[in-house]
Amino acid sequence: MTTLTTQQVLDEGLPDWRVLIRTLQTCFETGSFATGADLVGRIAAVAEQLNHHPDVLLRYPNVLVTTTSHDVGGLTDRDVTLARRISQVAADLGVAAAPQKVGTSEIGIDVMDAEAVRPFWQAVLGYVTNDADETELSDPMGRGPTIWFQQMDAPRPQRNRIHLDVWVPHDQAEARLQATLDAGGRLLSDEAAPSFWVLADPEGNEACVCTNLDRQSG
């Protein structure tokens, strides 16, 4: 099974969905818990038919859906087909998608020796090696953010070495960036945009606003 690049997924025309890291995600505005439960049941039936199973979070008043192909560590035609079918069952139920509301985050730790540092964070958080990337750590219950380790060329004691990567839909990045600047943030670098922008709060704590666009890995 071949993984798809972000552009290949975008070319499939899935208006209800957004690519975030190695996943397709969406939010369905159900308006009630009962409607959400009905939608989850229909999603489960489609997933069984296709033998491809998404992560589904039922909340009041929405349902969050995430799909990826764990066996290859990325998105495939299976995810595109599943997303399209899920959109159809939601439409049949009269439930609208709000993909602009999805997002996820990672914690980046700058290190000189990832092999020495990683076991500490794995133990203290109770995390496991990420199925999609063995250099990353993930919450086995799927609740906490992924932890990844950024290799440094030299120690940087003068600045923070832990930062947040905030992943947003590509069509929401500019708005999120502006909102952060309006809230007192500073733009440190846009050299890698639209892959990511580096920002800092008034005391210099850093965060990156990230999208899946213009990334070599897709």
N, CA, C and O of each residue as an XYZ file, in Angstrom:
872
protein
N       0.847     -1.194      0.000
C       0.000      0.000      0.000
C       0.881      1.242      0.000
O       1.748      1.387      0.861
N       0.665      2.136     -0.957
C       1.483      3.333     -1.107
C       0.883      4.497     -0.332
O      -0.322      4.737     -0.395
N       1.732      5.223      0.403
C       1.256      6.405      1.107
C       1.081      7.564      0.127
O       1.778      7.661     -0.883
N       0.141      8.429      0.452
C      -0.165      9.580     -0.387
C       0.469     10.843      0.186
O       0.579     10.991      1.403
N       0.880     11.743     -0.687
C       1.357     13.034     -0.237
C       0.163     13.908      0.134
O      -0.978     13.601     -0.211
N       0.441     14.988      0.834
C      -0.631     15.929      1.171
C      -1.325     16.438     -0.078
O      -2.553     16.519     -0.117
N      -0.555     16.781     -1.098
C      -1.153     17.311     -2.322
C      -2.027     16.267     -3.007
O      -3.083     16.604     -3.543
N      -1.604     15.013     -2.997
C      -2.430     13.958     -3.596
C      -3.761     13.826     -2.869
O      -4.799     13.613     -3.496
N      -3.729     13.951     -1.548
C      -4.983     13.882     -0.789
C      -5.853     15.098     -1.093
O      -7.062     14.968     -1.283
N      -5.244     16.272     -1.137
C      -6.016     17.480     -1.458
C      -6.645     17.387     -2.838
O      -7.760     17.863     -3.052
N      -5.929     16.775     -3.774
C      -6.441     16.627     -5.139
C      -7.652     15.700     -5.214
O      -8.383     15.712     -6.204
N      -7.865     14.902     -4.175
C      -9.020     14.001     -4.156
C     -10.323     14.764     -3.932
O     -11.402     14.224     -4.176
N     -10.237     16.007     -3.473
C     -11.444     16.808     -3.280
C     -12.301     16.304     -2.133
O     -13.383     15.756     -2.346
N     -11.815     16.490     -0.925
C     -12.535     16.086      0.287
C     -12.808     17.337      1.114
O     -12.085     17.597      2.076
N     -13.819     18.110      0.772
C     -14.029     19.406      1.426
C     -14.333     19.315      2.914
O     -14.142     20.291      3.640
N     -14.800     18.168      3.380
C     -15.124     18.018      4.797
C     -13.902     17.722      5.658
O     -14.008     17.708      6.885
N     -12.753     17.486      5.047
C     -11.604     16.951      5.773
C     -10.375     17.830      5.617
O     -10.250     18.591      4.657
N      -9.455     17.707      6.600
C      -8.188     18.413      6.544
C      -7.055     17.442      6.890
O      -7.221     16.541      7.712
N      -5.903     17.644      6.247
C      -4.724     16.822      6.513
C      -3.937     17.451      7.655
O      -3.559     18.620      7.583
N      -3.692     16.684      8.700
C      -2.885     17.118      9.832
C      -1.878     16.027     10.167
O      -2.250     14.917     10.547
N      -0.598     16.359     10.021
C       0.501     15.417     10.196
C       0.245     14.226      9.269
O       0.233     14.405      8.051
N       0.041     13.024      9.801
C      -0.161     11.851      8.944
C      -1.601     11.371      8.986
O      -1.861     10.178      8.829
N      -2.540     12.286      9.196
C      -3.937     11.900      9.366
C      -4.863     12.779      8.537
O      -4.494     13.873      8.110
N      -6.073     12.275      8.319
C      -7.207     13.065      7.838
C      -8.135     13.262      9.027
O      -8.449     12.309      9.741
N      -8.577     14.510      9.241
C      -9.436     14.794     10.384
C     -10.609     15.665      9.979
O     -10.526     16.445      9.030
N     -11.698     15.521     10.710
C     -12.832     16.418     10.557
C     -13.623     16.480     11.846
O     -13.438     15.677     12.760
N     -14.514     17.463     11.890
C     -15.444     17.636     12.996
C     -16.843     17.723     12.413
O     -17.080     18.494     11.483
N     -17.771     16.943     12.950
C     -19.167     17.011     12.531
C     -19.989     17.655     13.640
O     -19.974     17.202     14.785
N     -20.705     18.717     13.286
C     -21.520     19.463     14.248
C     -22.887     18.801     14.377
O     -23.801     19.094     13.606
N     -23.022     17.913     15.348
C     -24.248     17.125     15.480
C     -25.360     17.873     16.203
O     -26.540     17.626     15.956
N     -24.987     18.783     17.092
C     -25.994     19.558     17.808
C     -26.581     18.867     19.021
O     -27.143     19.528     19.894
N     -26.464     17.547     19.094
C     -26.980     16.819     20.252
C     -26.178     15.534     20.432
O     -25.574     15.025     19.488
N     -26.184     15.026     21.650
C     -25.461     13.787     21.935
C     -26.108     12.606     21.219
O     -25.415     11.716     20.727
N     -27.443     12.602     21.163
C     -28.154     11.491     20.525
C     -27.839     11.422     19.031
O     -27.600     10.340     18.496
N     -27.839     12.579     18.356
C     -27.497     12.594     16.928
C     -26.055     12.156     16.734
O     -25.740     11.436     15.786
N     -25.177     12.591     17.636
C     -23.788     12.173     17.560
C     -23.638     10.670     17.691
O     -22.867     10.048     16.960
N     -24.373     10.091     18.620
C     -24.315      8.640     18.807
C     -24.815      7.913     17.562
O     -24.255      6.891     17.167
N     -25.865      8.441     16.949
C     -26.384      7.861     15.713
C     -25.317      7.913     14.624
O     -25.089      6.930     13.919
N     -24.668      9.063     14.493
C     -23.618      9.196     13.482
C     -22.464      8.236     13.749
O     -21.943      7.620     12.820
N     -22.065      8.106     15.001
C     -20.971      7.182     15.339
C     -21.332      5.756     14.944
O     -20.489      5.016     14.436
N     -22.590      5.368     15.176
C     -23.022      4.030     14.787
C     -22.936      3.815     13.285
O     -22.538      2.744     12.828
N     -23.305      4.821     12.529
C     -23.234      4.715     11.070
C     -21.783      4.687     10.589
O     -21.447      3.972      9.645
N     -20.926      5.474     11.249
C     -19.503      5.440     10.905
C     -18.932      4.059     11.187
O     -18.149      3.533     10.396
N     -19.324      3.469     12.319
C     -18.838      2.134     12.672
C     -19.243      1.106     11.615
O     -18.462      0.219     11.272
N     -20.466      1.232     11.104
C     -20.929      0.286     10.087
C     -20.120      0.417      8.801
O     -19.752     -0.583      8.186
N     -19.847      1.648      8.402
C     -19.026      1.875      7.201
C     -17.614      1.340      7.417
O     -17.041      0.710      6.528
N     -17.062      1.587      8.587
C     -15.705      1.126      8.881
C     -15.619     -0.391      8.808
O     -14.634     -0.934      8.306
N     -16.632     -1.072      9.300
C     -16.647     -2.529      9.230
C     -16.743     -3.008      7.788
O     -16.080     -3.974      7.408
N     -17.558     -2.343      6.989
C     -17.685     -2.717      5.580
C     -16.351     -2.585      4.849
O     -15.991     -3.438      4.038
N     -15.627     -1.517      5.142
C     -14.365     -1.245      4.444
C     -13.161     -1.898      5.139
O     -12.056     -1.914      4.596
N     -13.387     -2.430      6.334
C     -12.299     -3.018      7.133
C     -11.168     -2.015      7.336
O      -9.987     -2.343      7.229
N     -11.570     -0.792      7.629
C     -10.608      0.275      7.915
C     -11.246      1.172      8.968
O     -12.320      1.728      8.736
N     -10.602      1.320     10.114
C     -11.284      1.855     11.285
C     -10.660      3.159     11.765
O      -9.475      3.197     12.095
N     -11.454      4.233     11.805
C     -10.955      5.528     12.276
C     -11.032      5.628     13.799
O     -11.646      4.794     14.464
N     -10.400      6.657     14.326
C     -10.614      7.039     15.725
C     -11.785      8.005     15.742
O     -11.837      8.940     14.943
N     -12.725      7.781     16.650
C     -13.931      8.603     16.721
C     -14.125      9.077     18.156
O     -14.113      8.277     19.091
N     -14.303     10.378     18.322
C     -14.547     10.956     19.643
C     -15.932     11.581     19.652
O     -16.184     12.570     18.964
N     -16.826     10.994     20.438
C     -18.193     11.483     20.568
C     -18.251     12.481     21.716
O     -17.921     12.154     22.856
N     -18.676     13.704     21.400
C     -18.797     14.753     22.390
C     -20.126     15.467     22.190
O     -20.784     15.312     21.161
N     -20.506     16.247     23.188
C     -21.640     17.151     23.003
C     -21.071     18.521     22.696
O     -20.357     19.072     23.534
N     -21.357     19.112     21.514
C     -22.316     18.678     20.492
C     -21.641     18.355     19.165
O     -22.102     18.816     18.121
N     -20.571     17.584     19.175
C     -19.923     17.255     17.915
C     -19.251     15.883     17.979
O     -19.131     15.265     19.037
N     -18.822     15.440     16.807
C     -18.088     14.178     16.684
C     -16.795     14.469     15.923
O     -16.828     15.022     14.823
N     -15.672     14.100     16.503
C     -14.369     14.277     15.871
C     -13.914     12.942     15.296
O     -13.968     11.918     15.977
N     -13.469     12.953     14.051
C     -13.064     11.719     13.373
C     -11.654     11.894     12.814
O     -11.335     12.908     12.194
N     -10.824     10.886     13.046
C      -9.442     10.876     12.553
C      -9.171      9.538     11.893
O      -9.465      8.489     12.466
N      -8.612      9.569     10.688
C      -8.249      8.323     10.020
C      -6.818      8.385      9.506
O      -6.352      9.429      9.051
N      -6.133      7.259      9.583
C      -4.795      7.085      9.040
C      -4.586      5.594      8.809
O      -5.326      4.766      9.340
N      -3.591      5.262      8.027
C      -3.254      3.843      7.799
C      -2.038      3.506      8.654
O      -0.898      3.743      8.256
N      -2.296      2.956      9.819
C      -1.224      2.708     10.783
C      -0.158      1.766     10.248
O       1.015      1.881     10.603
N      -0.567      0.836      9.394
C       0.393     -0.169      8.933
C       1.479      0.417      8.039
O       2.552     -0.172      7.907
N       1.216      1.577      7.420
C       2.232      2.204      6.574
C       2.642      3.572      7.104
O       3.476      4.244      6.497
N       2.066      3.993      8.227
C       2.463      5.235      8.846
C       2.094      6.479      8.071
O       2.858      7.444      8.056
N       0.928      6.480      7.421
C       0.517      7.654      6.657
C      -0.850      7.463      6.048
O      -1.583      6.543      6.414
N      -1.192      8.332      5.118
C      -2.486      8.279      4.452
C      -2.408      7.470      3.166
O      -1.420      7.532      2.434
N      -3.467      6.710      2.904
C      -3.544      5.878      1.707
C      -4.920      6.032      1.071
O      -5.776      6.764      1.568
N      -5.110      5.329     -0.034
C      -6.418      5.334     -0.693
C      -7.521      4.844      0.233
O      -8.677      5.241      0.085
N      -7.175      3.986      1.187
C      -8.171      3.491      2.137
C      -8.749      4.640      2.950
O      -9.949      4.674      3.219
N      -7.891      5.582      3.341
C      -8.357      6.709      4.135
C      -9.229      7.645      3.305
O     -10.227      8.175      3.796
N      -8.850      7.844      2.055
C      -9.646      8.690      1.170
C     -11.035      8.087      0.972
O     -12.041      8.791      1.053
N     -11.082      6.795      0.716
C     -12.369      6.115      0.522
C     -13.220      6.182      1.782
O     -14.416      6.462      1.715
N     -12.601      5.923      2.931
C     -13.329      5.966      4.202
C     -13.854      7.373      4.470
O     -15.008      7.537      4.868
N     -13.026      8.381      4.259
C     -13.446      9.766      4.498
C     -14.638     10.130      3.626
O     -15.592     10.756      4.089
N     -14.576      9.736      2.376
C     -15.668     10.052      1.455
C     -16.971      9.377      1.896
O     -18.040      9.986      1.847
N     -16.875      8.125      2.324
C     -18.064      7.396      2.777
C     -18.626      8.010      4.061
O     -19.843      8.110      4.216
N     -17.758      8.416      4.973
C     -18.213      9.019      6.224
C     -18.913     10.343      5.943
O     -19.941     10.647      6.549
N     -18.362     11.124      5.030
C     -19.020     12.380      4.660
C     -20.422     12.123      4.124
O     -21.346     12.890      4.395
N     -20.578     11.050      3.369
C     -21.883     10.731      2.804
C     -22.883     10.350      3.879
O     -24.030     10.794      3.834
N     -22.471      9.533      4.850
C     -23.422      9.138      5.895
C     -23.786     10.336      6.760
O     -24.918     10.436      7.233
N     -22.834     11.250      6.973
C     -23.145     12.461      7.736
C     -24.144     13.327      6.972
O     -25.081     13.866      7.562
N     -23.944     13.460      5.655
C     -24.868     14.242      4.838
C     -26.256     13.620      4.847
O     -27.259     14.329      4.921
N     -26.313     12.294      4.773
C     -27.612     11.604      4.803
C     -28.345     11.864      6.115
O     -29.575     11.874      6.163
N     -27.566     12.075      7.181
C     -28.149     12.322      8.493
C     -28.448     13.804      8.705
O     -29.045     14.184      9.712
N     -28.029     14.642      7.748
C     -28.244     16.077      7.863
C     -27.272     16.761      8.801
O     -27.576     17.808      9.371
N     -26.093     16.159      8.960
C     -25.068     16.701      9.862
C     -23.982     17.382      9.041
O     -23.420     16.783      8.124
N     -23.691     18.621      9.371
C     -22.689     19.389      8.632
C     -21.297     19.204      9.221
O     -21.131     19.018     10.426
N     -20.298     19.258      8.340
C     -18.907     19.173      8.766
C     -18.368     20.571      9.055
O     -18.766     21.549      8.421
N     -17.458     20.649     10.023
C     -16.789     21.906     10.362
C     -15.284     21.634     10.463
O     -14.708     21.688     11.550
N     -14.654     21.340      9.314
C     -13.241     20.947      9.352
C     -12.314     22.049      9.837
O     -11.187     21.767     10.245
N     -12.764     23.300      9.803
C     -11.926     24.393     10.275
C     -11.673     24.314     11.781
O     -10.798     25.006     12.300
N     -12.430     23.481     12.477
C     -12.284     23.378     13.931
C     -11.273     22.322     14.372
O     -10.943     22.245     15.555
N     -10.780     21.511     13.445
C      -9.873     20.456     13.862
C      -8.467     21.008     14.079
O      -8.132     22.091     13.600
N      -7.665     20.263     14.794
C      -6.283     20.645     15.046
C      -5.643     19.634     15.978
O      -6.327     18.808     16.582
N      -4.337     19.707     16.088
C      -3.623     18.822     17.004
C      -2.336     19.504     17.407
O      -1.988     20.546     16.854
N      -1.623     18.931     18.365
C      -0.389     19.551     18.822
C       0.661     18.492     19.101
O       0.347     17.332     19.367
N       1.900     18.913     19.035
C       3.042     18.093     19.402
C       3.917     18.899     20.354
O       3.851     20.128     20.375
N       4.720     18.218     21.126
C       5.727     18.881     21.941
C       7.089     18.538     21.362
O       7.445     17.365     21.246
N       7.844     19.555     21.001
C       9.187     19.360     20.475
C      10.222     19.621     21.552
O      10.148     20.628     22.255
N      11.186     18.721     21.688
C      12.259     18.872     22.672
C      13.584     18.904     21.925
O      13.938     17.944     21.241
N      14.312     20.004     22.055
C      15.616     20.138     21.405
C      16.655     19.356     22.203
O      16.781     19.538     23.414
N      17.390     18.495     21.529
C      18.317     17.597     22.226
C      19.650     17.509     21.493
O      19.741     17.761     20.291
N      20.677     17.145     22.248
C      21.964     16.792     21.671
C      22.072     15.284     21.473
O      22.758     14.817     20.564
N      21.381     14.519     22.341
C      21.457     13.058     22.300
C      20.061     12.488     22.538
O      19.676     12.211     23.674
N      19.319     12.320     21.460
C      17.940     11.850     21.580
C      17.841     10.476     22.219
O      16.905     10.210     22.974
N      18.793      9.603     21.928
C      18.738      8.245     22.470
C      18.859      8.255     23.991
O      18.317      7.379     24.665
N      19.568      9.244     24.530
C      19.708      9.339     25.979
C      18.500     10.008     26.624
O      18.108      9.655     27.736
N      17.915     10.974     25.925
C      16.826     11.766     26.492
C      15.476     11.062     26.374
O      14.653     11.138     27.286
N      15.247     10.380     25.253
C      13.937      9.801     24.961
C      13.429      8.863     26.057
O      12.256      8.954     26.419
N      14.265      7.957     26.608
C      13.743      7.032     27.628
C      13.171      7.732     28.864
O      12.214      7.249     29.468
N      13.762      8.872     29.237
C      13.237      9.616     30.384
C      11.798     10.026     30.141
O      10.932      9.791     30.984
N      11.533     10.644     28.980
C      10.187     11.119     28.677
C       9.216      9.973     28.465
O       8.039     10.086     28.810
N       9.690      8.880     27.907
C       8.826      7.710     27.741
C       8.389      7.176     29.100
O       7.228      6.811     29.288
N       9.327      7.134     30.049
C       9.009      6.593     31.366
C       8.120      7.535     32.179
O       7.139      7.095     32.778
N       8.456      8.827     32.204
C       7.728      9.755     33.065
C       6.300      9.985     32.569
O       5.400     10.242     33.369
N       6.089      9.895     31.246
C       4.755     10.106     30.682
C       3.965      8.810     30.500
O       2.753      8.851     30.287
N       4.643      7.658     30.584
C       3.969      6.395     30.299
C       3.646      6.243     28.830
O       2.662      5.594     28.474
N       4.471      6.842     27.960
C       4.248      6.813     26.524
C       4.879      5.570     25.893
O       5.589      4.812     26.554
N       4.605      5.379     24.598
C       5.168      4.273     23.828
C       5.775      4.838     22.548
O       5.514      5.982     22.177
N       6.578      4.032     21.887
C       7.133      4.438     20.604
C       6.019      4.606     19.582
O       5.134      3.757     19.472
N       6.064      5.698     18.838
C       5.040      6.003     17.844
C       5.104      4.983     16.706
O       6.173      4.744     16.144
N       3.954      4.380     16.366
C       3.912      3.392     15.286
C       4.375      3.971     13.958
O       4.989      3.271     13.153
N       4.082      5.249     13.727
C       4.403      5.859     12.439
C       5.847      6.338     12.355
O       6.391      6.473     11.259
N       6.470      6.595     13.498
C       7.840      7.101     13.510
C       8.482      6.686     14.823
O       8.121      7.211     15.877
N       9.419      5.762     14.781
C      10.005      5.200     15.992
C      10.858      6.205     16.763
O      11.254      5.928     17.895
N      11.151      7.368     16.172
C      11.899      8.391     16.889
C      10.978      9.265     17.736
O      11.462     10.101     18.499
N       9.662      9.090     17.620
C       8.692      9.875     18.374
C       8.035      9.019     19.451
O       8.070      7.790     19.394
N       7.439      9.684     20.428
C       6.689      9.011     21.487
C       5.239      9.452     21.416
O       4.947     10.603     21.089
N       4.326      8.533     21.725
C       2.908      8.881     21.690
C       2.184      8.270     22.878
O       2.635      7.283     23.459
N       1.063      8.870     23.228
C       0.210      8.411     24.311
C      -0.534      7.157     23.852
O      -1.265      7.218     22.863
N      -0.372      6.023     24.538
C      -1.058      4.809     24.086
C      -2.574      4.921     24.142
O      -3.273      4.157     23.477
N      -3.097      5.868     24.930
C      -4.542      6.073     25.000
C      -5.021      7.138     24.021
O      -6.219      7.407     23.931
N      -4.090      7.746     23.286
C      -4.467      8.726     22.284
C      -4.965     10.047     22.835
O      -5.683     10.766     22.140
N      -4.602     10.388     24.071
C      -5.103     11.622     24.676
C      -4.084     12.757     24.631
O      -4.435     13.897     24.326
N      -2.826     12.447     24.933
C      -1.810     13.487     25.020
C      -1.114     13.738     23.694
O      -1.233     12.934     22.769
N      -0.386     14.850     23.591
C       0.313     15.189     22.350
C       1.514     14.294     22.101
O       2.109     13.763     23.039
N       1.867     14.129     20.834
C       3.081     13.414     20.467
C       4.300     14.196     20.956
O       4.293     15.427     20.972
N       5.350     13.465     21.356
C       6.614     14.078     21.734
C       7.637     13.738     20.659
O       7.832     12.565     20.341
N       8.296     14.755     20.093
C       9.338     14.499     19.113
C      10.599     15.244     19.531
O      10.545     16.218     20.282
N      11.729     14.769     19.031
C      13.022     15.251     19.489
C      13.778     15.871     18.319
O      14.077     15.207     17.327
N      14.079     17.156     18.459
C      14.744     17.911     17.405
C      16.246     17.960     17.674
O      16.684     18.458     18.712
N      17.025     17.441     16.739
C      18.476     17.386     16.903
C      19.092     18.781     16.799
O      18.850     19.510     15.837
N      19.892     19.140     17.805
C      20.607     20.413     17.782
C      22.048     20.192     17.324
O      22.625     19.125     17.532
N      22.607     21.210     16.704
C      24.017     21.169     16.315
C      24.930     21.528     17.478
O      26.076     21.083     17.544
N      24.411     22.335     18.391
C      25.186     22.763     19.555
C      24.224     23.098     20.679
O      23.075     23.451     20.410
N      24.654     22.999     21.935
C      23.769     23.345     23.055
C      23.283     24.790     22.941
O      24.008     25.664     22.464
N      22.025     25.034     23.392
C      21.473     26.382     23.354
C      20.900     26.722     24.736
O      19.681     26.805     24.886
N      21.741     26.916     25.729
C      21.230     27.182     27.084
C      20.546     28.530     27.212
O      19.853     28.772     28.201
N      20.721     29.416     26.236
C      20.171     30.761     26.330
C      18.707     30.828     25.928
O      18.100     31.893     26.039
N      18.113     29.724     25.462
C      16.727     29.770     25.007
C      16.005     28.493     25.414
O      16.624     27.493     25.776
N      14.678     28.556     25.345
C      13.878     27.375     25.671
C      14.241     26.212     24.767
O      14.564     26.405     23.595
N      14.187     25.008     25.310
C      14.484     23.823     24.517
C      13.275     22.905     24.416
O      13.372     21.802     23.880
N      12.147     23.354     24.926
C      10.878     22.641     24.764
C       9.871     23.639     24.195
O       9.687     24.727     24.741
N       9.223     23.259     23.094
C       8.252     24.159     22.481
C       7.062     23.359     21.972
O       7.151     22.145     21.788
N       5.966     24.037     21.749
C       4.761     23.415     21.194
C       4.721     23.599     19.688
O       5.014     24.676     19.169
N       4.352     22.525     18.992
C       4.000     22.601     17.577
C       2.481     22.489     17.489
O       1.904     21.462     17.846
N       1.852     23.531     17.020
C       0.389     23.573     16.932
C       0.005     23.375     15.472
O       0.232     24.247     14.633
N      -0.582     22.212     15.179
C      -0.956     21.874     13.800
C      -2.383     22.312     13.533
O      -3.308     21.963     14.266
N      -2.541     23.088     12.463
C      -3.857     23.603     12.091
C      -4.123     23.276     10.618
O      -3.176     23.048      9.865
N      -5.381     23.247     10.195
C      -5.673     23.078      8.774
C      -4.975     24.162      7.964
O      -4.865     25.302      8.414
N      -4.508     23.811      6.783
C      -3.722     24.764      6.000
C      -4.492     26.043      5.696
O      -3.896     27.113      5.567
N      -5.813     25.937      5.581
C      -6.601     27.123      5.262
C      -6.946     27.955      6.500
O      -7.644     28.963      6.392
N      -6.465     27.541      7.671
C      -6.686     28.291      8.906
C      -5.402     28.893      9.458
O      -5.434     29.607     10.460
N      -4.269     28.611      8.815
C      -2.973     29.001      9.368
C      -2.809     30.511      9.476
O      -2.373     31.014     10.511
N      -3.153     31.232      8.427
C      -2.969     32.679      8.444
C      -3.808     33.323      9.542
O      -3.344     34.242     10.217
N      -5.034     32.853      9.726
C      -5.894     33.400     10.773
C      -5.333     33.095     12.150
O      -5.360     33.956     13.029
N      -4.826     31.886     12.355
C      -4.249     31.525     13.645
C      -2.999     32.352     13.928
O      -2.773     32.799     15.053
N      -2.191     32.545     12.885
C      -0.988     33.358     13.015
C      -1.346     34.784     13.426
O      -0.744     35.340     14.345
N      -2.313     35.365     12.752
C      -2.702     36.741     13.055
C      -3.283     36.855     14.455
O      -2.995     37.814     15.170
N      -4.094     35.889     14.850
C      -4.681     35.910     16.188
C      -3.595     35.854     17.259
O      -3.698     36.508     18.296
N      -2.553     35.062     16.995
C      -1.450     34.945     17.949
C      -0.666     36.247     18.047
O      -0.275     36.661     19.138
N      -0.439     36.884     16.916
C       0.253     38.178     16.916
C      -0.593     39.234     17.623
O      -0.065     40.051     18.378
N      -1.900     39.218     17.382
C      -2.797     40.173     18.026
C      -2.837     39.972     19.538
O      -3.123     40.906     20.288
N      -2.548     38.750     19.980
C      -2.572     38.432     21.408
C      -1.239     38.719     22.095
O      -1.035     38.330     23.244
N      -0.340     39.393     21.398
C       0.929     39.764     22.005
C       2.108     38.928     21.585
O       3.207     39.096     22.115
N       1.902     38.021     20.635
C       2.997     37.178     20.170
C       3.937     37.926     19.245
O       3.600     38.989     18.723
N       5.118     37.362     19.048
C       6.110     37.916     18.128
C       6.450     36.856     17.088
O       6.610     35.682     17.423
N       6.559     37.260     15.848
C       6.978     36.354     14.784
C       8.499     36.301     14.769
O       9.162     37.302     14.501
N       9.046     35.119     15.061
C      10.500     34.961     15.062
C      11.027     34.560     13.694
O      12.122     34.962     13.302
N      10.241     33.761     12.962
C      10.698     33.329     11.645
C       9.523     32.834     10.815
O       8.649     32.122     11.309
N       9.519     33.226      9.537
C       8.561     32.675      8.584
C       9.295     32.048      7.398
O       8.707     31.850      6.335
N      10.586     31.735      7.584
C      11.394     31.196      6.499
C      10.862     29.865      5.978
O      11.018     29.550      4.798
N      10.240     29.089      6.848
C       9.741     27.775      6.444
C       8.257     27.787      6.094
O       7.687     26.735      5.804
N       7.626     28.946      6.115
C       6.199     29.011      5.781
C       5.980     28.574      4.325
O       6.821     28.852      3.470
N       4.853     27.887      4.030
C       3.717     27.621      4.904
C       3.815     26.320      5.705
O       2.816     25.874      6.269
N       5.003     25.702      5.765
C       5.144     24.509      6.610
C       5.001     24.878      8.085
O       4.278     24.218      8.832
N       5.703     25.949      8.499
C       5.539     26.408      9.874
C       6.066     27.833     10.041
O       6.945     28.291      9.312
N       5.490     28.508     11.028
C       5.927     29.821     11.474
C       6.383     29.680     12.922
O       5.728     28.991     13.704
N       7.489     30.316     13.293
C       7.996     30.271     14.667
C       7.589     31.558     15.374
O       7.883     32.658     14.906
N       6.909     31.406     16.507
C       6.417     32.546     17.268
C       6.898     32.455     18.711
O       7.351     31.404     19.164
N       6.793     33.567     19.419
C       7.163     33.592     20.829
C       6.189     34.463     21.598
O       5.656     35.437     21.064
N       5.956     34.104     22.869
C       5.126     34.936     23.723
C       5.960     36.108     24.259
O       7.155     36.181     23.972
N       5.363     37.019     25.024
C       6.100     38.195     25.472
C       7.346     37.895     26.307
O       8.205     38.765     26.451
N       7.465     36.668     26.867
C       8.649     36.311     27.641
C       9.588     35.383     26.880
O      10.551     34.870     27.450
N       9.311     35.164     25.595
C      10.226     34.393     24.767
C       9.941     32.911     24.661
O      10.698     32.201     24.000
N       8.876     32.406     25.285
C       8.509     31.000     25.146
C       7.983     30.762     23.734
O       7.153     31.524     23.238
N       8.467     29.707     23.093
C       8.214     29.539     21.666
C       7.118     28.522     21.345
O       6.868     27.585     22.103
N       6.480     28.737     20.206
C       5.523     27.789     19.637
C       5.574     27.945     18.123
O       5.878     29.020     17.606
N       5.277     26.868     17.428
C       5.230     26.905     15.970
C       3.804     26.618     15.512
O       3.168     25.678     15.989
N       3.312     27.422     14.597
C       2.057     27.121     13.912
C       2.420     26.349     12.651
O       3.145     26.852     11.793
N       1.910     25.124     12.544
C       2.350     24.192     11.501
C       1.196     23.764     10.592
O       0.047     23.676     11.024
N       1.524     23.503      9.332
C       0.576     22.892      8.394
C       1.286     21.761      7.662
O       2.495     21.574      7.801
N       0.527     21.023      6.892
C       1.108     19.923      6.117
C       1.632     20.364      4.754
O       2.135     19.531      4.000
N       1.530     21.629      4.420
C       1.929     22.091      3.106
C       3.455     22.191      2.967
O       4.161     22.505      3.925
N       3.949     21.912      1.739
C       5.356     22.069      1.392
C       6.285     21.267      2.275
O       7.354     21.743      2.658
N       5.879     20.042      2.601
C       6.737     19.162      3.397
C       7.195     18.009      2.519
O       6.407     17.438      1.766
N       8.474     17.673      2.622
C       9.024     16.624      1.767
C       8.357     15.289      2.003
O       8.212     14.484      1.083
N       7.938     15.047      3.275
C       7.305     13.769      3.595
C       5.869     13.707      3.155
O       5.224     12.671      3.311
N       5.334     14.814      2.594
C       3.940     14.845      2.180
C       3.038     15.385      3.227
O       1.828     15.470      3.016
